[in-house]
Amino acid sequence: MARVLLAIYLVGLAGVAFWPSPVDRPVAGRLQTVLFALHKVGLPILINYSFVEFASNILMFAPIGALATLAFPASHRGRIVLSAFLMSCGMELGQMLFLHDRVPSAMDIVANTSGAMLGIWVLGVVEDWLRRADFDRLNQRGPTG
């Protein structure tokens, strides 16, 4: 099931990565207006459009780390991070070569790779929480108890 979900997610991600124009273009002006308004009421200036874009890339790749870890449990997690890094490099290279309205960015590669690492970490935290909560013991007893 995790492999199917990962494949579906990767197809959607490819659609976002290779969309002819930046996918945030329709909302960029509104987001900037909201950020300016929030800055006036105390939101730190550090949280600007670039910050939101960077954070969005992290969040966009987090499911890849988690799903890939579930889909390939025997694979070392470092390989999953390396795969996310290479996939991100490929996306940025494809944008540079084929999409004139897109701007490739090394920071996107950093954010995407960080997102995959975040997904792996969150999955590890959840797995540890489930182990500590004795959900493993409940599953081992089976339906008859």
Order of alpha helices (4+ residues) and beta strands (2+ residues): alpha-alpha-alpha-alpha-alpha-alpha
